Amino acid sequence: TVTEDNLLAEKSNNFLVSLCESRDIWGVALADLSTGAFAVTEFDSLKAREELFSEISRLQPSEILIPEALKDRIRTLVEVPAQVMITPLPDKSYDEGEGRRRLLDQLEVQTLNGFGAEGMTAAISAAGAMVLYLHDTQKSALKHINRLHVYSTSDFMILDYTTQRSLELVQSLHGGREGTLLSVIDHTITPMGGRLLRSCIVQPLKDRRVIEERIEAVKRIHDDLGLRERLDRHLRGVYDLERIIARVNCGSANAKDLLALRLSLERMPGLRDTLLSSSCPLLQKTAGEINPLGDLCAELTSAIVDNPPFSLREGGIFRDGYNSDLDDLRAITRDTKGWL
């Protein structure tokens, strides 16, 4: 449940996983509080336990939530790496009805049909327990967790733990990143891009249409030096928006975060126009999904000084002229004698 940058790997997700077993079906919910990622899936095949272990190996969670009833036998039911923290929760936390209600409240919807989660009782129970745990630990509304992604591992090539380790995709046999496939091809500029690339490597797509769309986009960027340089220039000014927004929603953001948010938003119009200048359908589609949030950017520009202090206690965060009451109080501190 950590959100501070100095405690997190920049280009890796920090997953919390919740498990629930119901009638030989394993429900899995995963969340990254630092980015707002939230997803569920289920395993109900004859190889459910093996598939679950492969998925846990892919996610490399920091913590796994389980019902109290599974506490004494979880490691015999599912292989869980020894370094992963296991947190038992009261069995009632996994009540499917209560879990559904919590999910509906969290996502602010009337039904889970729009997410494709109806009927996934084990996954809903796991997700409901996770939402309860996050609210208990964070004491905040967690507004950035507002979308639920339902996925099936059958949509991707299954790379079990042994395969991932033997091929040294994202982690070498010695445990580091050096010499892995990821270290060779990762030239991403933003932390968000680095996390996405890592996810694509350990969970390769099987949909030929989407694969060919990506290949076409990569080819356009590779062949057009001007386009590549413009994208590079705009992206170098973008900070880790996912984690900044998460800290804002968890109430732990500071003025430096708000400045980084403003600087990142200032890059969005140029980034969008650059993508639109390409005739590649996928790049144009991506451009259409970019909202520069001009009003928010303007508000941050008028409010926050260009070099705010790190700590909120130091003051000096807001510009003179932004708030008349604040200006009056500052005037008093500068000339107390004259005010008296």
Backbone as numpy.savetxt, mean C-alpha at the origin, in Angstrom:
# Nx Ny Nz CAx CAy CAz Cx Cy Cz
2.00 -3.05 11.77 1.17 -1.83 11.77 2.03 -0.57 11.77
3.26 -0.70 11.33 4.18 0.44 11.30 3.90 1.29 10.06
4.00 2.62 10.19 3.82 3.52 9.03 4.99 4.47 8.84
5.93 4.53 9.79 7.04 5.49 9.69 8.07 5.00 8.67
8.51 5.93 7.79 9.43 5.56 6.72 10.73 4.97 7.22
11.25 5.50 8.33 12.56 5.04 8.81 12.52 3.63 9.37
11.32 3.07 9.54 11.17 1.70 10.04 10.75 0.72 8.95
10.63 1.21 7.70 10.12 0.38 6.62 11.11 0.32 5.46
11.14 -0.80 4.76 11.92 -0.91 3.53 11.20 -0.11 2.44
11.95 0.74 1.75 11.35 1.68 0.81 10.59 0.99 -0.31
11.15 -0.08 -0.87 10.57 -0.70 -2.06 9.97 -2.07 -1.78
9.55 -2.30 -0.55 8.87 -3.54 -0.19 7.63 -3.21 0.63
6.59 -4.00 0.42 5.39 -3.84 1.23 5.60 -4.42 2.62
4.84 -3.92 3.58 4.88 -4.41 4.95 3.50 -5.00 5.26
3.32 -6.29 4.93 2.00 -6.89 4.98 1.63 -7.43 6.36
0.38 -7.20 6.71 -0.29 -7.86 7.82 -1.26 -8.85 7.18
-1.23 -10.10 7.63 -2.09 -11.14 7.06 -2.99 -11.70 8.15
-4.23 -11.98 7.78 -5.19 -12.60 8.69 -5.67 -13.90 8.06
-5.67 -15.00 8.85 -6.07 -16.31 8.35 -7.32 -16.80 9.09
-8.18 -17.49 8.34 -9.37 -18.08 8.95 -9.67 -19.40 8.22
-9.89 -20.46 8.97 -10.24 -21.76 8.40 -11.71 -22.04 8.67
-12.46 -22.35 7.61 -13.89 -22.62 7.76 -14.28 -23.73 6.78
-14.65 -24.88 7.31 -15.08 -26.02 6.49 -14.07 -26.35 5.40
-12.82 -26.52 5.81 -11.72 -26.88 4.91 -11.39 -25.79 3.89
-11.91 -24.61 4.07 -11.57 -23.48 3.21 -10.73 -22.49 4.03
-9.62 -22.07 3.48 -8.77 -21.08 4.14 -9.07 -19.70 3.55
-9.50 -18.79 4.41 -9.70 -17.41 4.00 -8.48 -16.59 4.37
-8.06 -15.74 3.45 -6.87 -14.92 3.66 -7.22 -13.45 3.41
-6.86 -12.61 4.34 -6.96 -11.16 4.15 -5.57 -10.58 4.35
-5.22 -9.61 3.53 -3.92 -8.97 3.67 -4.09 -7.47 3.57
-3.26 -6.77 4.31 -3.29 -5.31 4.28 -1.89 -4.77 4.51
-1.62 -3.64 3.88 -0.40 -2.89 4.16 -0.87 -1.53 4.67
-0.83 -1.35 5.97 -1.32 -0.12 6.58 -0.57 1.10 6.05
0.70 0.91 5.67 1.52 2.03 5.22 1.18 2.49 3.81
0.41 1.70 3.05 0.05 2.09 1.68 -1.45 2.07 1.43
-2.22 1.41 2.30 -3.66 1.31 2.09 -4.08 0.08 1.31
-3.13 -0.78 0.92 -3.48 -2.00 0.20 -4.34 -2.90 1.08
-5.40 -3.48 0.50 -6.32 -4.33 1.25 -6.92 -5.33 0.28
-6.73 -6.64 0.54 -7.17 -7.65 -0.42 -7.55 -8.93 0.31
-8.34 -9.77 -0.38 -8.74 -11.06 0.18 -8.69 -12.13 -0.91
-8.52 -13.37 -0.48 -8.62 -14.52 -1.37 -8.95 -15.74 -0.53
-9.26 -16.86 -1.20 -9.55 -18.11 -0.51 -8.85 -19.27 -1.21
-8.57 -20.30 -0.41 -7.99 -21.54 -0.93 -8.88 -22.69 -0.51
-9.41 -23.43 -1.48 -10.31 -24.53 -1.14 -10.04 -25.79 -1.94
-8.86 -25.88 -2.56 -8.53 -27.06 -3.35 -7.92 -28.14 -2.45
-7.60 -29.27 -3.07 -6.97 -30.36 -2.32 -5.57 -29.96 -1.84
-4.98 -28.98 -2.52 -3.64 -28.51 -2.16 -3.71 -27.15 -1.46
-4.80 -26.92 -0.74 -5.02 -25.60 -0.14 -3.88 -25.19 0.78
-3.38 -26.12 1.60 -2.32 -25.76 2.54 -1.02 -25.40 1.82
-0.69 -26.17 0.75 0.51 -25.86 -0.02 0.38 -24.51 -0.70
-0.79 -24.25 -1.28 -1.02 -22.97 -1.95 -0.96 -21.82 -0.95
-1.50 -22.04 0.24 -1.46 -21.02 1.28 -0.02 -20.72 1.69
0.79 -21.75 1.84 2.19 -21.55 2.19 2.92 -20.76 1.10
2.66 -21.08 -0.16 3.28 -20.35 -1.27 2.87 -18.88 -1.24
1.60 -18.63 -0.91 1.12 -17.24 -0.87 1.76 -16.48 0.28
1.90 -17.13 1.43 2.57 -16.50 2.57 4.03 -16.22 2.23
4.67 -17.13 1.51 6.06 -16.93 1.09 6.17 -15.75 0.13
5.17 -15.58 -0.74 5.18 -14.46 -1.67 5.00 -13.13 -0.93
4.06 -13.11 0.00 3.74 -11.87 0.70 4.81 -11.48 1.72
5.50 -12.49 2.30 6.49 -12.25 3.35 5.94 -11.28 4.41
4.84 -11.65 5.06 4.22 -10.75 6.04 5.08 -10.56 7.27
4.89 -9.43 7.93 5.57 -9.18 9.20 4.81 -9.81 10.36
3.50 -9.97 10.17 2.65 -10.46 11.26 1.45 -11.20 10.68
1.04 -12.28 11.34 -0.12 -13.04 10.91 -1.11 -13.12 12.07
-2.36 -12.77 11.80 -3.44 -12.86 12.79 -4.17 -14.19 12.61
-4.46 -14.85 13.72 -5.19 -16.12 13.66 -6.20 -16.18 14.80
-7.25 -17.02 14.68 -8.16 -17.23 15.81 -7.43 -17.93 16.95
-7.83 -17.64 18.17 -7.23 -18.26 19.35 -7.25 -19.79 19.25
-8.29 -20.34 18.63 -8.45 -21.79 18.54 -7.34 -22.46 17.72
-6.69 -21.68 16.85 -5.62 -22.25 16.01 -4.23 -22.04 16.61
-4.16 -21.40 17.75 -2.86 -20.98 18.30 -1.89 -22.15 18.45
-2.35 -23.27 18.97 -1.45 -24.37 19.29 -1.12 -25.26 18.10
-1.84 -25.10 16.98 -1.60 -26.01 15.86 -1.39 -25.31 14.53
-1.28 -23.98 14.55 -1.15 -23.26 13.28 0.10 -23.67 12.52
1.22 -23.85 13.22 2.47 -24.18 12.51 2.50 -25.62 12.03
1.61 -26.45 12.54 1.51 -27.81 12.00 0.53 -27.87 10.83
-0.43 -26.94 10.81 -1.39 -26.89 9.70 -0.79 -26.22 8.47
-0.06 -25.12 8.71 0.51 -24.32 7.61 1.96 -24.00 7.96
2.83 -24.14 6.97 4.23 -23.76 7.20 4.32 -22.24 7.25
4.75 -21.73 8.38 4.92 -20.29 8.56 6.38 -20.04 8.92
7.07 -19.16 8.20 8.47 -18.88 8.53 8.63 -18.50 9.99
9.70 -18.97 10.61 9.90 -18.80 12.05 9.95 -17.33 12.46
10.45 -16.45 11.55 10.62 -15.04 11.93 9.31 -14.25 11.89
8.24 -14.85 11.37 6.96 -14.13 11.27 6.24 -14.17 12.61
5.81 -13.01 13.07 5.09 -12.90 14.34 3.66 -13.39 14.15
3.20 -14.27 15.03 1.83 -14.77 14.99 1.06 -14.19 16.18
-0.07 -13.53 15.89 -0.87 -12.88 16.93 -2.25 -13.53 17.01
-2.54 -14.28 18.07 -3.88 -14.87 18.23 -4.88 -13.78 18.65
-6.08 -13.86 18.10 -7.18 -12.97 18.46 -8.33 -13.81 19.02
-9.17 -13.24 19.86 -10.32 -13.99 20.37 -11.14 -14.56 19.21
-11.63 -15.78 19.37 -12.37 -16.44 18.29 -13.56 -15.60 17.81
-14.18 -14.85 18.72 -15.34 -14.06 18.33 -14.98 -12.93 17.36
-13.69 -12.59 17.28 -13.25 -11.56 16.32 -13.46 -12.03 14.89
-13.55 -13.37 14.72 -13.69 -13.95 13.39 -15.13 -14.31 13.05
-16.08 -13.79 13.81 -17.49 -14.03 13.50 -17.82 -13.43 12.12
-18.38 -14.25 11.24 -18.60 -13.82 9.85 -19.59 -12.66 9.75
-20.66 -12.71 10.54 -21.65 -11.65 10.49 -21.09 -10.32 10.96
-20.38 -10.33 12.09 -19.76 -9.11 12.59 -18.68 -8.62 11.64
-17.92 -9.57 11.06 -16.87 -9.20 10.12 -17.43 -8.51 8.90
-18.55 -9.00 8.40 -19.20 -8.37 7.24 -19.62 -6.94 7.59
-20.20 -6.78 8.78 -20.64 -5.43 9.18 -19.46 -4.47 9.27
-18.35 -4.95 9.85 -17.16 -4.08 9.95 -16.65 -3.70 8.57
-16.65 -4.68 7.66 -16.17 -4.39 6.30 -17.04 -3.36 5.61
-18.35 -3.52 5.72 -19.28 -2.57 5.09 -19.07 -1.17 5.66
-18.88 -1.07 6.98 -18.65 0.23 7.61 -17.32 0.83 7.14
-16.27 -0.02 7.09 -14.96 0.47 6.71 -14.94 0.97 5.26
-15.58 0.23 4.38 -15.57 0.56 2.95 -16.70 1.51 2.57
-17.59 1.78 3.53 -18.72 2.70 3.34 -19.59 2.28 2.15
-20.00 1.01 2.17 -20.87 0.47 1.12 -22.01 -0.30 1.79
-23.03 -0.61 0.98 -24.19 -1.36 1.47 -24.04 -2.86 1.27
-23.21 -3.25 0.29 -23.02 -4.65 -0.03 -21.60 -4.86 -0.56
-21.13 -6.10 -0.47 -19.80 -6.45 -0.98 -19.85 -6.95 -2.41
-21.03 -6.91 -3.04 -21.18 -7.42 -4.41 -20.25 -6.70 -5.38
-20.10 -5.41 -5.21 -19.28 -4.63 -6.14 -17.82 -5.03 -6.12
-17.38 -5.66 -5.04 -15.99 -6.09 -4.95 -15.82 -7.56 -5.35
-16.95 -8.26 -5.53 -16.88 -9.68 -5.87 -16.58 -10.57 -4.67
-16.91 -10.09 -3.47 -16.56 -10.84 -2.25 -17.74 -11.58 -1.64
-18.94 -11.40 -2.18 -20.09 -12.09 -1.61 -19.90 -13.60 -1.70
-20.23 -14.31 -0.65 -20.09 -15.75 -0.64 -18.75 -16.23 -0.13
-17.78 -15.33 0.02 -16.45 -15.71 0.51 -16.44 -15.59 2.04
-17.15 -16.51 2.70 -17.35 -16.37 4.15 -16.04 -16.44 4.93
-15.14 -17.33 4.53 -13.87 -17.45 5.26 -13.02 -16.20 5.09
-12.98 -15.66 3.87 -12.20 -14.45 3.61 -12.80 -13.24 4.31
-14.13 -13.16 4.32 -14.81 -12.05 5.00 -14.54 -12.10 6.50
-14.55 -13.31 7.07 -14.24 -13.45 8.50 -12.82 -12.98 8.79
-11.87 -13.37 7.93 -10.48 -12.97 8.11 -10.32 -11.46 7.98
-10.99 -10.87 7.00 -10.89 -9.43 6.77 -11.55 -8.65 7.90
-12.68 -9.14 8.40 -13.37 -8.47 9.50 -12.52 -8.44 10.76
-11.83 -9.54 11.04 -10.94 -9.58 12.21 -9.78 -8.61 12.03
-9.28 -8.51 10.80 -8.17 -7.60 10.53 -8.59 -6.14 10.74
-9.76 -5.78 10.25 -10.25 -4.41 10.43 -10.37 -4.07 11.92
-10.92 -5.01 12.70 -11.04 -4.82 14.15 -9.67 -4.60 14.78
-8.70 -5.43 14.39 -7.34 -5.34 14.95 -6.69 -3.99 14.60
-6.86 -3.55 13.35 -6.26 -2.29 12.93 -6.88 -1.10 13.68
-8.19 -1.13 13.87 -8.84 -0.05 14.61 -8.39 -0.06 16.08
-8.23 -1.25 16.65 -7.79 -1.34 18.05 -6.37 -0.83 18.23
-5.51 -1.07 17.26 -4.10 -0.67 17.40 -3.86 0.77 16.97
-4.63 1.28 16.02 -4.36 2.61 15.49 -5.23 3.70 16.10
-6.39 3.34 16.61 -7.31 4.33 17.22 -7.64 5.46 16.24
-7.80 5.11 14.96 -8.15 6.12 13.95 -9.10 5.49 12.94
-9.68 6.33 12.07 -10.70 5.86 11.14 -10.13 5.08 9.96
-8.83 5.24 9.67 -8.16 4.51 8.58 -8.89 4.73 7.26
-9.17 5.99 6.93 -9.94 6.32 5.73 -9.23 5.92 4.44
-7.90 5.71 4.49 -7.20 5.34 3.26 -7.41 3.87 2.90
-7.93 3.07 3.82 -8.30 1.70 3.49 -9.76 1.73 3.06
-9.99 2.01 1.79 -11.35 2.24 1.30 -11.70 1.41 0.07
-10.80 0.50 -0.32 -11.08 -0.38 -1.45 -10.64 -1.80 -1.10
-11.43 -2.76 -1.54 -11.12 -4.16 -1.29 -10.85 -4.83 -2.63
-9.68 -5.45 -2.73 -9.31 -6.16 -3.95 -9.49 -7.66 -3.71
-10.35 -8.29 -4.51 -10.55 -9.74 -4.43 -9.75 -10.38 -5.56
-8.86 -11.28 -5.23 -8.03 -11.88 -6.27 -8.01 -13.39 -6.13
-7.63 -14.04 -7.20 -7.49 -15.50 -7.21 -6.08 -15.83 -7.67
-5.41 -16.70 -6.97 -4.05 -17.05 -7.36 -4.04 -17.79 -8.70
-5.20 -18.27 -9.16 -5.26 -18.94 -10.47 -5.05 -17.94 -11.62
-5.19 -16.63 -11.33 -4.95 -15.62 -12.36 -3.46 -15.39 -12.60
-2.63 -15.96 -11.75 -1.19 -15.72 -11.84 -0.44 -17.05 -11.87
0.79 -16.98 -12.35 1.64 -18.17 -12.30 2.03 -18.43 -10.85
1.81 -19.65 -10.41 2.14 -20.00 -9.03 3.64 -20.27 -8.92
4.31 -19.50 -8.11 5.73 -19.70 -7.85 5.86 -20.09 -6.38
6.07 -21.36 -6.11 6.16 -21.78 -4.72 7.44 -21.27 -4.07
7.53 -21.48 -2.78 8.66 -20.94 -2.01 10.00 -21.45 -2.55
10.07 -22.75 -2.86 11.32 -23.33 -3.35 11.73 -22.71 -4.67
10.75 -22.49 -5.56 11.04 -21.88 -6.86 11.53 -20.44 -6.69
10.83 -19.67 -5.88 11.24 -18.28 -5.66 12.67 -18.21 -5.11
12.97 -19.10 -4.18 14.28 -19.08 -3.56 15.37 -19.56 -4.51
15.10 -20.65 -5.25 16.10 -21.20 -6.16 16.42 -20.24 -7.30
15.42 -19.55 -7.81 15.64 -18.61 -8.91 16.17 -17.27 -8.42
16.20 -17.07 -7.12 16.68 -15.80 -6.54 16.00 -14.60 -7.21
14.68 -14.63 -7.18 13.90 -13.59 -7.85 14.02 -12.25 -7.12
13.70 -12.24 -5.83 13.75 -10.98 -5.08 14.62 -11.10 -3.84
15.04 -12.32 -3.53 15.90 -12.54 -2.37 16.92 -13.62 -2.71
18.18 -13.33 -2.44 19.23 -14.28 -2.77 19.24 -15.43 -1.78
20.02 -16.45 -2.09 20.14 -17.59 -1.19 20.77 -17.19 0.14
21.47 -16.05 0.13 22.11 -15.56 1.35 21.17 -14.63 2.14
19.98 -14.37 1.57 18.99 -13.58 2.29 18.92 -12.12 1.92
19.83 -11.62 1.09 19.81 -10.21 0.71 19.21 -9.97 -0.66
19.29 -8.74 -1.13 18.73 -8.36 -2.44 19.79 -8.41 -3.53
21.06 -8.34 -3.13 22.16 -8.31 -4.08 22.19 -9.58 -4.94
22.32 -9.40 -6.26 22.44 -10.53 -7.17 21.12 -11.17 -7.57
19.99 -10.60 -7.13 18.69 -11.16 -7.51 18.24 -10.58 -8.85
17.22 -11.23 -9.42 16.62 -10.69 -10.65 16.13 -9.27 -10.43
15.49 -9.04 -9.28 14.96 -7.71 -8.98 16.07 -6.66 -8.96
17.21 -6.98 -8.36 18.30 -6.00 -8.28 18.84 -5.65 -9.65
18.75 -6.58 -10.60 19.27 -6.34 -11.95 18.35 -5.44 -12.76
17.03 -5.65 -12.64 16.11 -4.93 -13.53 15.42 -3.73 -12.86
15.62 -3.56 -11.56 14.90 -2.48 -10.87 15.60 -1.14 -11.08
15.10 -0.37 -12.04 15.56 1.00 -12.24 14.42 1.98 -11.94
13.48 1.55 -11.11 12.35 2.41 -10.77 12.83 3.63 -10.00
12.12 4.74 -10.17 12.50 6.01 -9.56 11.75 6.24 -8.25
10.50 5.80 -8.21 9.70 6.03 -7.00 9.60 4.75 -6.18
9.43 4.87 -4.86 9.22 3.68 -4.02 7.98 2.90 -4.44
6.94 3.62 -4.89 5.71 2.95 -5.31 5.96 2.06 -6.52
6.76 2.56 -7.46 7.10 1.76 -8.62 7.93 0.54 -8.25
8.83 0.70 -7.29 9.65 -0.41 -6.84 8.82 -1.51 -6.22
7.82 -1.13 -5.42 6.95 -2.13 -4.79 6.10 -2.85 -5.83
5.62 -2.10 -6.83 4.80 -2.71 -7.88 5.63 -3.69 -8.72
6.85 -3.30 -9.05 7.71 -4.19 -9.84 7.99 -5.48 -9.08
8.27 -5.37 -7.80 8.54 -6.56 -6.99 7.33 -7.49 -7.00
6.13 -6.91 -6.87 4.91 -7.70 -6.87 4.73 -8.41 -8.21
5.06 -7.73 -9.30 4.90 -8.33 -10.63 5.86 -9.50 -10.84
7.02 -9.44 -10.22 8.01 -10.51 -10.39 7.59 -11.77 -9.63
7.11 -11.62 -8.42 6.76 -12.81 -7.62 5.34 -13.30 -7.90
4.57 -12.52 -8.68 3.22 -12.93 -9.03 2.98 -12.63 -10.51
3.63 -13.38 -11.40 3.56 -13.09 -12.85 2.15 -13.32 -13.40
1.73 -12.43 -14.27 0.42 -12.55 -14.90 0.36 -13.72 -15.87
-0.86 -14.24 -16.09 -1.08 -15.25 -17.12 -2.00 -14.73 -18.23
-2.52 -13.53 -18.07 -3.44 -12.95 -19.05 -2.63 -12.38 -20.22
-2.70 -13.04 -21.36 -1.87 -12.66 -22.50 -2.16 -11.22 -22.96
-3.43 -10.83 -22.96 -3.79 -9.49 -23.42 -3.12 -8.41 -22.57
-3.18 -8.56 -21.26 -2.58 -7.57 -20.37 -1.06 -7.57 -20.50
-0.47 -8.76 -20.65 0.98 -8.87 -20.82 1.41 -8.12 -22.07
0.69 -8.32 -23.18 1.06 -7.66 -24.43 0.85 -6.16 -24.35
-0.16 -5.70 -23.60 -0.34 -4.26 -23.38 0.87 -3.67 -22.67
1.36 -4.37 -21.66 2.53 -3.89 -20.92 3.77 -3.85 -21.81
3.94 -4.92 -22.59 5.11 -4.98 -23.48 5.09 -3.82 -24.46
3.92 -3.52 -25.00 3.80 -2.41 -25.95 4.16 -1.08 -25.28
3.68 -0.88 -24.05 3.98 0.36 -23.33 5.47 0.49 -23.05
6.08 -0.61 -22.62 7.52 -0.59 -22.34 8.30 -0.29 -23.62
7.88 -0.89 -24.73 8.57 -0.67 -26.01 8.49 0.79 -26.43
7.31 1.41 -26.27 7.16 2.82 -26.64 8.10 3.70 -25.81
8.16 3.43 -24.51 9.03 4.24 -23.65 10.50 3.98 -23.98
10.83 2.74 -24.27 12.22 2.38 -24.59 12.67 3.03 -25.90
11.79 3.06 -26.89 12.17 3.56 -28.21 12.13 5.08 -28.31
11.40 5.74 -27.42 11.24 7.20 -27.49 12.08 7.84 -26.38
13.28 8.28 -26.71 14.19 8.84 -25.71 13.59 10.09 -25.08
12.96 10.96 -25.88 12.37 12.18 -25.34 11.28 11.88 -24.32
10.41 10.92 -24.64 9.34 10.53 -23.73 9.95 9.98 -22.43
10.96 9.15 -22.57 11.59 8.54 -21.39 12.22 9.60 -20.49
12.89 10.56 -21.09 13.55 11.61 -20.30 12.53 12.49 -19.59
11.40 12.79 -20.27 10.37 13.62 -19.63 9.71 12.88 -18.47
9.43 11.60 -18.66 8.86 10.80 -17.57 9.83 10.74 -16.40
11.10 10.54 -16.70 12.12 10.48 -15.66 12.15 11.78 -14.85
12.10 12.90 -15.56 12.19 14.21 -14.90 11.00 14.45 -13.97
9.81 14.10 -14.44 8.62 14.33 -13.62 8.58 13.37 -12.42
8.93 12.11 -12.63 8.85 11.12 -11.56 9.87 11.37 -10.46
11.00 12.01 -10.81 12.02 12.26 -9.79 11.55 13.25 -8.73
10.49 13.96 -8.99 9.96 14.89 -8.00 8.80 14.33 -7.21
8.49 13.05 -7.41 7.34 12.42 -6.74 7.83 11.61 -5.54
7.29 11.93 -4.37 7.64 11.20 -3.15 6.70 9.99 -2.98
6.82 9.29 -1.88 6.03 8.08 -1.65 4.61 8.47 -1.23
3.77 8.74 -2.24 2.42 9.23 -1.98 1.58 8.24 -1.18
1.72 6.96 -1.46 0.93 5.95 -0.74 1.17 6.05 0.76
2.43 6.11 1.16 2.74 6.12 2.59 2.47 7.48 3.22
2.62 8.57 2.47 2.28 9.88 3.00 0.79 9.95 3.31
-0.04 9.48 2.37 -1.49 9.51 2.56 -1.89 8.62 3.74
-1.20 7.50 3.89 -1.49 6.61 5.02 -1.21 7.31 6.35
-0.08 8.02 6.42 0.25 8.72 7.67 -0.74 9.86 7.94
-1.20 10.52 6.90 -2.21 11.57 7.07 -3.47 10.97 7.68
-3.90 9.82 7.14 -5.13 9.20 7.62 -4.98 8.59 9.00
-3.76 8.20 9.37 -3.52 7.64 10.70 -3.20 8.74 11.72
-3.17 9.99 11.29 -2.91 11.10 12.20 -1.48 11.23 12.64
-0.54 10.64 11.87 0.87 10.70 12.27 1.73 11.50 11.30
1.10 12.19 10.33 1.86 12.97 9.36 2.41 14.23 10.00
3.56 14.69 9.50 4.12 15.95 9.96 4.18 16.94 8.80
4.71 18.15 9.06 4.73 19.18 8.03 5.60 18.79 6.84
6.66 18.02 7.08 7.50 17.55 5.98 6.70 16.66 5.03
5.81 15.85 5.60 4.95 15.01 4.77 4.03 15.85 3.89
3.47 16.91 4.47 2.57 17.77 3.70 3.33 18.51 2.60
4.57 18.91 2.89 5.40 19.55 1.87 5.69 18.55 0.73
6.03 17.32 1.09 6.31 16.29 0.09 5.05 16.00 -0.74
3.89 16.04 -0.11 2.64 15.85 -0.84 2.43 16.96 -1.85
2.69 18.21 -1.43 2.55 19.35 -2.34 3.51 19.25 -3.52
4.76 18.94 -3.24 5.76 18.85 -4.30 5.43 17.73 -5.29
4.87 16.64 -4.76 4.48 15.53 -5.64 3.30 15.91 -6.52
2.30 16.59 -5.92 1.14 17.00 -6.70 1.51 18.00 -7.79
2.53 18.81 -7.53 2.96 19.78 -8.54 3.49 19.08 -9.79
3.92 17.83 -9.66 4.45 17.08 -10.80 3.36 16.40 -11.62
2.16 16.30 -11.06 1.12 15.50 -11.71 0.66 16.06 -13.07
0.42 17.37 -13.22 -0.02 17.86 -14.54 1.00 17.55 -15.64
2.29 17.77 -15.35 3.32 17.49 -16.35 3.42 16.01 -16.65
3.29 15.17 -15.63 3.34 13.73 -15.82 2.16 13.26 -16.67
0.99 13.78 -16.37 -0.20 13.41 -17.14 -0.08 13.83 -18.60
0.38 15.07 -18.84 0.51 15.56 -20.22 1.55 14.75 -21.00
2.61 14.34 -20.32 3.65 13.55 -20.99 3.10 12.19 -21.42
2.32 11.55 -20.55 1.73 10.27 -20.90 0.71 10.42 -22.03
-0.05 11.51 -22.00 -1.04 11.75 -23.05 -0.40 12.01 -24.41
0.85 12.50 -24.41 1.53 12.80 -25.67 1.90 11.54 -26.43
1.86 10.39 -25.75 2.16 9.12 -26.41 0.90 8.56 -27.04
1.06 7.82 -28.12 -0.09 7.19 -28.78 -0.38 5.79 -28.24
0.37 5.40 -27.20 0.20 4.07 -26.62 -1.09 4.04 -25.78
-2.01 3.11 -26.05 -3.28 3.06 -25.32 -3.11 2.91 -23.81
-2.18 2.06 -23.36 -2.02 1.85 -21.92 -1.49 3.10 -21.23
-0.57 3.81 -21.88 -0.04 5.05 -21.29 -1.12 6.12 -21.24
-1.96 6.18 -22.27 -3.05 7.17 -22.27 -4.09 6.82 -21.20
-4.35 5.52 -21.04 -5.28 5.10 -20.00 -4.74 5.48 -18.62
-3.44 5.28 -18.41 -2.81 5.65 -17.14 -2.93 7.15 -16.90
-2.73 7.93 -17.95 -2.85 9.40 -17.84 -4.25 9.80 -17.39
-5.27 9.10 -17.92 -6.64 9.41 -17.57 -6.98 9.12 -16.12
-6.16 8.29 -15.47 -6.39 7.95 -14.06 -5.70 8.91 -13.10
-4.94 9.86 -13.64 -4.21 10.81 -12.79 -5.09 12.02 -12.50
-5.31 12.31 -11.24 -6.03 13.50 -10.81 -5.04 14.42 -10.10
-4.69 15.56 -10.70 -3.67 16.44 -10.10 -4.09 17.08 -8.78
-5.39 17.04 -8.44 -5.89 17.62 -7.19 -5.38 19.06 -7.03
-5.71 19.88 -8.03 -5.21 21.26 -8.07 -5.60 22.08 -6.86
-6.84 21.92 -6.36 -7.29 22.71 -5.20 -6.47 22.36 -3.96
-6.21 21.07 -3.75 -5.42 20.66 -2.60 -3.99 21.18 -2.72
-3.43 21.09 -3.91 -2.06 21.58 -4.13 -1.97 23.07 -3.84
-2.97 23.84 -4.30 -2.98 25.28 -4.07 -3.11 25.59 -2.58
-3.94 24.81 -1.87 -4.12 25.03 -0.43 -2.82 24.76 0.33
-2.14 23.68 -0.02 -0.87 23.36 0.63 0.19 24.41 0.32
0.18 24.92 -0.90 1.15 25.96 -1.29 0.95 27.22 -0.48
-0.31 27.60 -0.27 -0.59 28.84 0.47 -0.42 28.66 1.98
-0.45 27.40 2.45 -0.44 27.18 3.90 0.94 26.85 4.46
1.69 25.95 3.83 2.91 25.40 4.41 4.15 26.12 3.88
5.05 26.48 4.78 6.30 27.15 4.37 7.16 26.18 3.56
8.14 26.73 2.84 8.94 25.91 1.94 9.91 24.98 2.68
10.25 25.32 3.92 11.17 24.48 4.68 10.66 24.34 6.11
9.59 23.56 6.29 9.01 23.45 7.62 9.87 22.59 8.54
9.74 22.77 9.85 10.47 21.91 10.80 9.88 20.50 10.78
10.66 19.55 11.26 10.19 18.16 11.29 9.14 17.96 12.37
9.36 18.54 13.52 8.45 18.35 14.65 7.35 19.40 14.64
6.12 18.97 14.93 5.00 19.91 15.02 5.15 20.85 16.20
5.89 20.44 17.23 6.04 21.24 18.44 6.86 22.51 18.21
7.67 22.52 17.15 8.56 23.66 16.93 7.83 24.89 16.39
6.64 24.68 15.80 5.95 25.81 15.20 6.62 26.23 13.90
6.22 27.40 13.37 6.82 27.88 12.14 6.45 27.05 10.93
5.29 26.42 10.97 4.86 25.55 9.87 4.07 26.34 8.82
3.22 27.26 9.27 2.32 27.96 8.36 2.90 29.29 7.91
2.57 29.66 6.69 3.05 30.93 6.13 2.35 32.11 6.80
3.05 33.22 6.90 2.41 34.46 7.33 1.34 34.83 6.32
0.19 35.26 6.80 -0.90 35.65 5.92 -1.90 34.54 5.65
-1.58 33.31 6.06 -2.50 32.20 5.79 -3.69 32.25 6.74
-3.46 32.64 8.01 -4.52 32.68 9.00 -4.33 33.92 9.86
-5.33 34.79 9.87 -5.21 36.08 10.55 -5.06 35.92 12.06
-5.77 34.95 12.66 -5.65 34.73 14.10 -4.24 34.29 14.46
-3.67 33.41 13.66 -2.31 32.95 13.89 -1.33 34.11 13.74
-1.56 34.97 12.73 -0.69 36.13 12.53 -0.71 37.05 13.75
-1.91 37.23 14.35 -2.02 38.09 15.53 -1.23 37.49 16.70
-1.35 36.19 16.90 -0.63 35.54 18.00 0.88 35.61 17.79
1.31 35.45 16.55 2.74 35.55 16.26 3.25 36.96 16.53
2.42 37.96 16.18 2.81 39.35 16.40 3.02 39.61 17.90
2.16 39.00 18.72 2.28 39.17 20.17 3.60 38.58 20.67
3.97 37.39 20.18 5.21 36.75 20.64 6.44 37.55 20.21
6.34 38.26 19.08 7.48 39.04 18.60 7.62 40.37 19.33
6.49 40.93 19.80 6.54 42.23 20.46 5.58 42.22 21.66
5.91 41.40 22.64 5.05 41.28 23.81 4.91 42.61 24.55
6.02 43.33 24.66 6.00 44.59 25.40 5.08 45.59 24.74
5.17 45.71 23.41 4.32 46.65 22.70 2.85 46.28 22.82
2.56 44.97 22.82 1.17 44.52 22.93 0.62 44.87 24.30
1.43 44.67 25.37 0.99 45.01 26.72 0.74 46.52 26.83
